[in-house]
Amino acid sequence: MDYNHIIALLERYWEGETTLEEEALLRRFFSESHPDMPEPLQEAAPLFGFFREEMEREEMLGETLSVRVEASPVAKVVALSPFRHWMKYAAVLLMAVGMGYAMKQFQRTETKARLAEVQQKKMEEETRMAYLETKKALQLLAKNLNKGTEKMQKLSYFNEATGIIAGTN
Amino acid sequence: MSLDLFLNQVVPVRQKLFRFAYRLLGNEEDAQDITQDALMKVWSQQEKMTELQNMEAWCMRITRNLALDKIKSRKYRLADELDRAGEVPASQQSPHAMAEKNDVMVKVRRVINELPEKYRTIIQLRDMDGYSYQEIADILELDMNDVKVNLHRARKSVREKLQNIQVYGL
């Protein structure tokens, strides 16, 4: 076998001047066994052997790679109903209603209390007025009664004087 | 971007993205996570898809950035090559020949792993995945000439170390 061509090719390979086709040729050459391989080629044989083995090993590894993407190529679009979470909305509504009711109840009791207070005040005022009026009337009565007492006093003096005069005569 | 475009152009490269992430992280589970994250990110940036010339390179770039972020954030430790030495597939050779071969493979793996991340990635993308210079430049966000120069340096470095192994058994 003519190794000169391969040796020249390998030399170019080390220099980084080979094309992809030439490199494929080298890989093919080193994948076959050559018992009488000349010295310059022997140094490269382990490297190409390593590339081959690595690729085989990686092929085996790659087979276990999960196929999650392929398993479900087309994801179904599921239309969601706007009332899907109806319980959420119901709960919010219930709370709003509850709060509204509570506020209304509170307002009602507040008005009632205020009304009662006003009424009580009014009644107190009326009572006070009545008391004052009565007091005034009684005072007037007392004053008039006192007036009578003065006259009776004078009458009593007169009576007494009359008695004394009659007694002494 | 429609779902069809995503399924036809992005999902088929998932395997490549996984391999790429696996090489960077050295851990199958994390590589799967990163691949899923990358697909999610691609999907979330779907408006960019129509402007892109090379969608595969863009996906690879996203995967690489996510993997590098993970390495940075967790002070990620690459799996020890000794742990993986036993994973080399069994063959029909004699135990002695097999042990020798495994030994060589462990050494080559070490040579590759010792390369700077950029060199290692360029070599893997070129020699294992067969990407063109332009595609590698797109993935790594580099100039095409930079890719060529870096590939040359990476191969030169690998060659020197392989020669050392051959001559001194290092």
Interface residues (C-beta under 8 A of the other chain):
Chain A: Y13 W14 E15 G16 L20 E23 A24 R27 Q42 E43 A44 P46 L47 G49 F50 F51 E53 E54 M55 E56 R57 E58 L61 G62 T64 L65 S66 R68 V69 E70 P73 V74
Chain B: L3 L7 V11 R14 Q15 F18 R19 Y22 R23 E28 Q32 T35 Q36 L39 E87 V88 P89 K101 V104 M105 K107 V108 R109 I112 R126 D127 M128 G130 S132 K148 L151 H152 R155 K156 V158 R159 L162 Q163 I165 Q166
